[in-house]
Amino acid sequence: MNLKDDAADTAAKALDKVFKQLDDGRPDPDDVRAANLAMGVADVFGVTAQDYARRLAPS
């Protein structure tokens, strides 16, 4: 695995957590901030929306 993949996986996990919270009501603001930060870091490594889509797609 490389840094781009690690960053994409971390951000996708954070996003998934926020999406699940949205399904259950209201997300935790700290989790939203963490997801935003993770996505910002992932952006530096060239992670795209398509990378997130692949990781967040139902299995």
Secondary structure, 3 states (H helix, E strand, C coil): CCHHHHHHHHHHHHHHHHHHHHHHCCCCHHHHHHHHHHHHHHHHCCCCHHHHHHHHCCC
